[in-house]
Amino acid sequence: MRGTTKFKAIKICADFSSSGIWRGGKKDVSLGCMIDYDELNLSKELQDEFHDWIMFYDEKCHDFNFKFTDDPVKIKKLNEWGMELAYKIAKLFPETLVSYVGEDEHGLYEEVVG
């Protein structure tokens, strides 16, 4: 199913207790305001996928001091899952620029997916 949205650009990026979806702008890793699922009229299934991804980020990718993991398996899973979600959003909103902002042992990076 394809939809329309008022947003010209959307960034998918994990952040603590967030929706994982942000208003995009210039191609840089800075994030704008968070977008709620209701603003995009996402299915319950896709909302649950984003929620589970954010819970993985919150609970598995940081230690108790909020230091990002150096476990390459967790980093790979986080970014592959995030890219998968970014592609789903790009497919839903083909007229919108969608990018994924990932995190690895070097910091944040951005990749346009649609």
Buried (B, 14 or more C-beta within 10 A) or exposed (E): EEBEBEBEBBBBBBBEEBBBBBBBEEEEBEBEEBBEBEBBEBEEEBBEBBEEBBEBBBEEBBEEEEEBBEEEEBBEBBBEBBBBBBBBBBBBBEEBBBBBBBBBEEEEEBBBBB
